[in-house]
């Protein structure tokens, strides 16, 4: 009886002691949010370490379903409809699963929430097969990050050990922005500068872009950045005389505003004519 009481005391005291200790997680959690297109994409996952082990083909077997991380399911949230490697995927939160092999991975977006051990194939929403790239240097901590981010395209890159897989993500924004411009132009306060900028940057109707830039200048004649936009549009339309005059006006206003960046931009524009 005495031994039993001593054992009970040891278990209770050890448990109480352990509860007071905070230890670092062996596979710490990571959350990464990337502004993209007109919204954002967020990935949440755990980051296991190599710790001297052979990972792919051993710890992570080839040809078998993997949680693509550790601990809780890895999830990706798309806040607008996208295309993954050219295939459509609706906005929403998905668990990211994968089947690695030596030269390619099958990437799975699954609407389930119970992880790899309760995987249900009928909950798969999208599957794509992507090439696996060999890295020159080893990545100790499992990583998922965003790369090559543009207005409507980027990559979500999975990397660990000496392997990387890039998942192409794309979305359609032109129709959405054009529709919002049309709606805004019907209102009393019209975003002439923003609309002209978008039309210029995307190579849409340049004559319309110039019309809006001129109206923006009329509304704010001291704005050197608007004059500079007008000069760029005129240059692209082949109006070198008009472009030079607008650039010189922008440069003079930029000097008054002590903005050397725009002075330089206008000098380069004039030299390019």
C-alpha positions in Angstrom: 0.0 0.0 0.0 2.8 2.3 0.9 4.6 1.6 -2.4 1.3 2.3 -4.2 0.9 5.7 -2.5 4.5 6.6 -3.3 4.0 5.7 -6.9 0.8 7.7 -7.1 2.5 10.7 -5.6 5.4 10.4 -8.1 2.9 10.3 -11.0 0.9 13.3 -9.8 3.9 15.4 -9.0 5.6 14.6 -12.3 2.5 15.4 -14.2 2.1 18.8 -12.4 5.8 19.5 -13.1 5.4 18.7 -16.7 2.4 20.9 -17.1 4.5 23.9 -16.0 7.1 23.3 -18.8 6.7 25.0 -22.2 8.7 23.2 -24.9 9.2 24.3 -28.6 7.1 22.3 -31.1 9.1 19.7 -33.0 7.2 20.8 -36.2 6.2 24.4 -35.5 3.2 25.9 -37.2 3.4 28.4 -40.0 0.8 30.7 -41.5 1.6 32.6 -44.7 -0.8 35.1 -46.4 -0.2 36.5 -49.8 -2.1 39.4 -51.3 -3.0 38.3 -54.8 -5.2 39.6 -57.6 -8.2 41.3 -55.9 -8.0 39.3 -52.6 -5.5 36.9 -51.0 -4.3 33.3 -50.6 -3.4 31.9 -47.2 -1.6 28.6 -46.4 -1.4 27.1 -42.9 0.9 24.1 -42.2 3.5 22.6 -39.9 7.2 22.5 -40.6 9.0 19.3 -39.8 12.8 19.2 -39.8 15.1 16.8 -41.7 17.2 16.0 -38.5 19.7 14.0 -40.5 17.1 11.7 -42.0 16.4 10.6 -45.6 13.1 12.2 -46.4 11.6 11.5 -49.8 11.5 7.8 -50.6 11.9 7.0 -46.9 10.3 9.1 -44.2 7.9 10.3 -46.9 7.4 7.2 -49.1 7.0 7.5 -52.8 3.6 6.7 -54.2 1.7 7.1 -50.9 -0.7 9.9 -49.8 1.1 12.5 -47.6 -0.4 15.3 -45.5 2.2 17.7 -47.1 3.6 18.8 -43.7 3.1 17.5 -40.2 0.6 17.5 -37.3 -2.7 19.0 -38.4 -3.9 19.0 -42.0 -2.2 21.6 -44.3 -4.9 24.0 -45.5 -5.0 26.6 -48.3 -7.6 29.3 -48.5 -8.4 31.0 -51.8 -10.6 34.1 -51.4 -11.6 34.1 -55.1 -11.9 31.6 -57.9 -8.5 30.6 -59.3 -6.9 28.2 -61.8 -4.4 25.6 -60.6 -2.1 24.6 -63.4 -4.8 25.7 -65.8 -7.6 23.9 -64.0 -10.5 25.8 -62.3 -10.8 25.8 -58.5 -13.6 27.7 -56.7 -12.9 30.0 -53.8 -12.8 28.3 -50.5 -10.6 26.4 -48.0 -9.0 23.1 -48.9 -6.7 20.6 -47.3 -3.6 20.2 -49.4 -2.5 16.6 -49.9 0.1 15.1 -52.1 1.5 11.9 -53.5 5.2 12.4 -54.1 7.3 10.4 -56.5 10.9 10.8 -57.6 10.2 12.9 -60.7 6.7 14.3 -60.1 4.0 14.9 -57.5 0.3 14.6 -57.6 -1.2 17.6 -55.8 -4.7 17.2 -54.3 -7.0 19.9 -53.1 -9.6 18.2 -50.9 -12.7 19.7 -49.2 -12.4 17.4 -46.2 -11.1 18.5 -42.8 -10.0 15.3 -41.1 -6.5 14.9 -42.5 -4.7 12.1 -44.3 -5.8 9.3 -41.9 -9.5 9.9 -42.6 -9.0 10.7 -46.3 -12.0 10.3 -48.5 -11.3 10.3 -52.3 -14.8 11.5 -53.0 -14.0 14.8 -51.3 -11.2 15.5 -53.8 -12.0 18.7 -55.7 -8.9 19.0 -57.9 -5.9 16.8 -58.7 -2.9 18.0 -60.8 0.5 16.3 -61.5 3.5 18.6 -61.4 7.2 18.1 -62.0 9.6 17.8 -59.0 12.7 19.9 -59.2 16.1 19.0 -57.7 17.6 21.7 -55.6 21.3 22.4 -55.3 21.1 23.0 -51.5 19.1 21.1 -48.9 16.2 22.8 -47.2 16.2 21.7 -43.5 12.7 23.0 -42.6 9.7 21.9 -44.7 8.5 25.1 -46.4 5.5 26.4 -48.4 6.0 29.9 -49.8 4.7 32.1 -52.6 7.0 33.2 -55.5 6.9 35.2 -58.7 3.8 37.1 -57.7 2.2 39.3 -60.4 -1.2 40.8 -60.7 -2.9 37.6 -61.8 -0.3 34.9 -61.6 2.0 33.4 -59.0 3.4 30.1 -57.7 3.0 28.3 -54.4 6.3 26.5 -53.9 6.6 23.3 -51.7 10.3 22.6 -50.8 12.1 20.3 -48.4 15.3 18.4 -48.5 16.6 18.9 -52.1 13.1 18.8 -53.7 10.8 21.6 -54.8 7.4 21.5 -56.5 5.9 24.8 -57.9 2.1 25.0 -58.1 1.0 27.6 -60.7 -1.9 29.8 -59.6 -3.8 32.1 -61.9 -6.9 34.2 -61.8 -9.0 36.3 -64.1 -9.1 39.9 -63.2 -9.4 41.9 -66.4 -13.2 41.4 -66.8 -13.8 42.2 -63.1 -11.7 45.4 -63.2 -13.1 46.6 -66.6 -16.6 46.1 -65.2 -15.8 48.1 -62.1 -14.3 50.9 -64.2 -17.4 51.0 -66.3 -19.5 51.2 -63.2 -17.3 53.9 -61.6 -17.3 56.0 -64.8 -21.1 56.2 -64.5 -20.9 57.8 -61.1 -20.5 61.5 -60.3 -16.9 61.1 -59.0 -14.9 59.3 -61.7 -11.5 57.6 -61.1 -9.9 58.9 -64.3 -6.3 58.5 -63.2 -6.7 54.9 -61.9 -8.7 53.9 -65.0 -6.1 55.4 -67.4 -3.3 53.7 -65.5 -5.0 50.3 -65.7 -5.7 50.7 -69.5 -2.1 51.8 -70.1 -0.5 49.0 -68.0 -2.7 46.3 -69.6 -2.4 47.5 -73.2 -6.2 48.1 -73.6 -7.7 51.1 -75.5 -4.9 53.7 -75.3 -7.0 56.4 -76.9 -9.5 56.0 -74.1 -6.6 55.9 -71.6 -5.3 59.2 -73.0 -8.8 60.7 -72.8 -9.1 59.8 -69.1 -5.5 61.0 -68.4 -6.3 64.4 -69.9 -9.4 64.6 -67.7 -7.4 63.6 -64.7 -4.9 66.4 -65.4 -7.7 68.9 -65.8 -9.0 67.9 -62.3 -5.5 68.1 -60.7 -3.1 70.2 -62.9 -0.3 70.2 -60.4 -0.1 66.4 -60.1 3.2 65.5 -61.8 2.5 61.8 -61.6 -0.6 62.3 -63.8 1.3 64.3 -66.3 3.9 61.6 -66.4 1.2 59.0 -67.1 -0.2 61.2 -69.9 3.3 61.4 -71.4 3.8 57.6 -71.3 0.4 57.1 -73.0 1.3 59.7 -75.7 4.6 58.1 -76.3 3.0 54.7 -76.7 0.5 56.2 -79.2 3.5 57.6 -81.2 2.9 61.2 -80.3 6.5 62.1 -79.5 5.9 65.9 -79.5 3.0 65.6 -77.1 4.8 63.1 -74.9 7.8 65.4 -74.6 5.7 68.4 -73.7 3.8 66.4 -71.0 7.1 64.9 -69.6 8.7 68.3 -69.4 5.6 69.6 -67.5 5.7 66.6 -65.2 9.4 67.2 -64.6 9.0 70.8 -63.7 6.2 70.0 -61.3 8.3 67.2 -59.8 11.1 69.6 -59.2 8.8 71.9 -57.4 7.5 69.0 -55.3 11.1 67.9 -54.7 10.5 64.4 -56.0 13.7 63.4 -57.7 12.4 60.0 -58.7 9.8 61.5 -61.1 12.5 64.0 -62.4 14.6 60.9 -63.3 11.6 59.1 -64.8 10.7 62.0 -67.0 14.3 62.5 -68.2 14.5 58.8 -69.2 11.2 59.1 -71.0 12.3 62.2 -72.9 15.6 60.5 -73.9 13.7 57.4 -75.2 11.6 59.5 -77.6 
